[in-house]
Amino acid sequence: MWQQKVRQLLRTRKITQSFLASEMGVSEAHLANWLNSKRRISVDELQRLAACLDVTLYYLFDNSSYHNPRLNLLQESIIKLISQANDDERKELDLIYQLTQCLLDKKKKPF
C-alpha cells in the first residue's frame, strides 16, 4: 500500500514523521493515523504528501505490489482524472477514489 512506500521513503531519506507532518501542515498524530490506516486521506492530501516527498502519486500507487491489478488500474485512472478535474468533479472523483481504496484495503467500510 502507499503507506508502506511512504515509510520506506522516510527511512531511506532519513526523514522523521514529525518533519513530514510539519511540511504538510498537519499534526504528527494526523499523519500517523493516515499511515496506520486509522484515518482516510483525501486525494488533495495525497497530492500534498507526494509533493513533500518529491514523488508522484503514480509512484505511491505503483500497482506492482497490489493483489488486484484491475482495482489498481481503476485507482490510477481516477488519480489522473482528479489532476485534470474542476472542483466539483474533484469531489466526486475523491469519493470514487476512497471507495477503491476501501476495496484495496478490504477491511474498511467506505462510510
Secondary structure by P-SEA (a helix, b strand, c coil): caaaaaaaaaaaacccaaaaaaaacccaaaaaaaaaccccccaaaaaaaaaaacccccccccccccccaaaaaaaaaaaaaaaaccaaaaaaaaaaaaaaaaaaacccccc
